Amino acid sequence: MMRKLTIALMPVLAAALSAVPAAAQEREVPYWATIGTSKLNMRVGPSVNYQIEWVYEREGLPVKVVRVVEGWRLIQDPDGAQGWVVARLLRADRGAIVTGDGLVAMRAGPSGDADLRWNLEPGVVGKLGDCDAGWCSLDVEGHDGWVPAERLWGAGEP
């Protein structure tokens, strides 16, 4: 009796397990993510059979996910390059990278009049917090403050 019950439940169990990845992929694109590993291969197609086009070695780098195919994500990096990466190596955490020319002030509050905390160079990566009135909270390895949103790639809508 137990064997018949187990055999009868196998298709139900298989359907339930196969639905989990599909449900996890129902996030609407585009969306922001960050690289969740110290080394990430970007490929020309959504499979390990495709050639590696680029290797990212910068954990926490923000990326824009523009397409979803099974366990793969088509991403766009801050330089505009696009390619396919394994989904499980991305994090849902929001991050940002400083862009533009020259230093940008990181302030103690969301205002150009707030005390200066740090000067950030283009290319600095941090964890993005709340954004309000053109300013975003940014944490760079424990150094936190407010940066103009216009100088951050990864802030705002993807």
C-alpha positions as CSV (number, residue, x, y, z in Angstrom):
1,M,0.0,0.0,0.0
2,M,2.8,2.4,0.9
3,R,4.6,1.7,-2.3
4,K,1.5,2.4,-4.4
5,L,1.0,5.7,-2.5
6,T,4.6,6.7,-3.1
7,I,4.4,5.9,-6.8
8,A,1.1,7.8,-7.1
9,L,2.5,10.9,-5.4
10,M,5.7,11.0,-7.6
11,P,4.1,13.1,-10.4
12,V,2.7,15.5,-7.8
13,L,6.0,15.9,-6.1
14,A,7.9,16.4,-9.4
15,A,5.4,19.1,-10.5
16,A,5.7,20.9,-7.2
17,L,9.5,20.9,-7.3
18,S,9.7,22.0,-10.9
19,A,7.4,24.9,-10.1
20,V,9.7,26.4,-7.5
21,P,12.4,27.7,-10.0
22,A,9.7,29.0,-12.3
23,A,8.0,30.9,-9.5
24,A,11.4,32.4,-8.4
25,Q,11.9,33.7,-12.0
26,E,8.7,35.6,-12.2
27,R,10.4,38.9,-11.2
28,E,9.6,41.6,-13.8
29,V,12.6,42.7,-15.9
30,P,14.4,44.9,-16.0
31,Y,15.6,44.9,-12.4
32,W,18.8,45.7,-10.5
33,A,21.1,43.1,-8.9
34,T,24.7,42.8,-7.8
35,I,27.4,40.3,-8.5
36,G,27.5,37.9,-5.6
37,T,30.8,36.2,-6.1
38,S,34.5,37.1,-6.6
39,K,34.6,35.6,-10.1
40,L,31.7,35.6,-12.6
41,N,31.8,34.5,-16.2
42,M,29.7,36.4,-18.7
43,R,28.9,34.3,-21.7
44,V,27.6,35.1,-25.2
45,G,24.6,32.8,-24.7
46,P,22.6,31.2,-21.8
47,S,24.5,28.0,-21.4
48,V,28.0,26.8,-20.2
49,N,28.4,25.7,-23.9
50,Y,28.7,29.3,-25.0
51,Q,32.0,31.1,-25.1
52,I,33.1,33.3,-22.1
53,E,33.1,36.9,-23.3
54,W,34.2,38.5,-20.0
55,V,35.2,37.6,-16.4
56,Y,34.0,39.9,-13.7
57,E,36.2,39.9,-10.6
58,R,34.4,42.5,-8.6
59,E,31.8,41.2,-6.0
60,G,29.1,43.8,-5.3
61,L,29.2,45.4,-8.8
62,P,25.7,46.5,-9.8
63,V,24.2,45.1,-12.9
64,K,20.9,45.5,-14.7
65,V,19.0,42.2,-15.4
66,V,17.3,42.7,-18.8
67,R,16.2,39.1,-19.6
68,V,15.5,35.8,-17.9
69,V,15.9,32.4,-19.4
70,E,15.7,29.4,-17.0
71,G,18.7,29.6,-14.7
72,W,20.4,32.4,-16.7
73,R,20.2,36.2,-16.7
74,L,21.1,38.6,-19.5
75,I,22.8,41.4,-17.7
76,Q,24.0,44.9,-18.6
77,D,27.0,46.2,-16.7
78,P,27.8,49.9,-15.9
79,D,29.8,50.2,-19.2
80,G,26.8,49.0,-21.3
81,A,28.2,45.5,-22.1
82,Q,25.7,42.7,-22.2
83,G,26.0,39.0,-21.7
84,W,24.6,35.9,-19.9
85,V,25.5,34.9,-16.4
86,V,24.3,32.1,-14.1
87,A,21.4,33.4,-12.0
88,R,22.5,31.9,-8.7
89,L,25.7,34.0,-8.7
90,L,23.7,37.2,-8.6
91,R,22.3,38.8,-5.4
92,A,19.1,40.8,-5.1
93,D,21.0,43.4,-3.0
94,R,21.0,46.9,-4.5
95,G,24.4,48.4,-5.2
96,A,25.7,51.4,-7.1
97,I,28.9,52.6,-8.8
98,V,30.2,56.1,-8.8
99,T,30.2,57.5,-12.4
100,G,31.1,60.8,-14.1
101,D,34.3,62.8,-14.1
102,G,36.3,63.7,-11.0
103,L,35.6,63.2,-7.3
104,V,32.1,63.4,-5.8
105,A,31.5,64.4,-2.2
106,M,29.9,61.9,0.1
107,R,27.9,64.0,2.6
108,A,26.6,63.4,6.1
109,G,23.1,64.1,5.0
110,P,21.1,64.4,1.7
111,S,22.2,68.0,1.0
112,G,25.1,69.8,-0.7
113,D,25.4,71.8,2.6
114,A,25.8,68.7,4.8
115,D,29.2,68.0,6.3
116,L,31.7,66.4,3.9
117,R,32.5,62.8,5.0
118,W,34.5,61.4,2.1
119,N,35.5,62.1,-1.5
120,L,34.7,59.2,-3.9
121,E,36.4,58.5,-7.2
122,P,34.6,57.2,-10.2
123,G,34.5,53.4,-10.1
124,V,33.9,53.2,-6.3
125,V,31.2,50.5,-5.6
126,G,28.9,50.5,-2.5
127,K,25.7,49.2,-1.1
128,L,22.8,51.4,-2.1
129,G,20.3,52.5,0.6
130,D,17.4,54.9,0.3
131,C,17.2,57.6,-2.4
132,D,15.3,60.8,-1.8
133,A,15.2,64.2,-3.5
134,G,18.1,63.5,-5.8
135,W,20.4,62.0,-3.1
136,C,21.1,58.4,-2.2
137,S,22.5,56.7,0.9
138,L,25.6,54.7,0.0
139,D,27.8,52.4,2.2
140,V,31.3,51.8,0.9
141,E,32.9,49.2,3.1
142,G,31.5,50.7,6.3
143,H,31.9,54.3,5.2
144,D,28.4,55.7,4.8
145,G,26.9,58.9,3.6
146,W,24.8,60.6,0.9
147,V,25.8,61.0,-2.7
148,P,24.0,62.8,-5.6
149,A,21.9,60.2,-7.4
150,E,23.0,61.6,-10.8
151,R,26.6,60.3,-10.0
152,L,25.4,56.7,-9.2
153,W,24.8,54.0,-11.7
154,G,22.4,51.6,-10.1
155,A,20.2,54.2,-8.4
156,G,16.7,54.9,-9.7
157,E,14.6,52.7,-12.0
158,P,16.4,50.2,-14.1
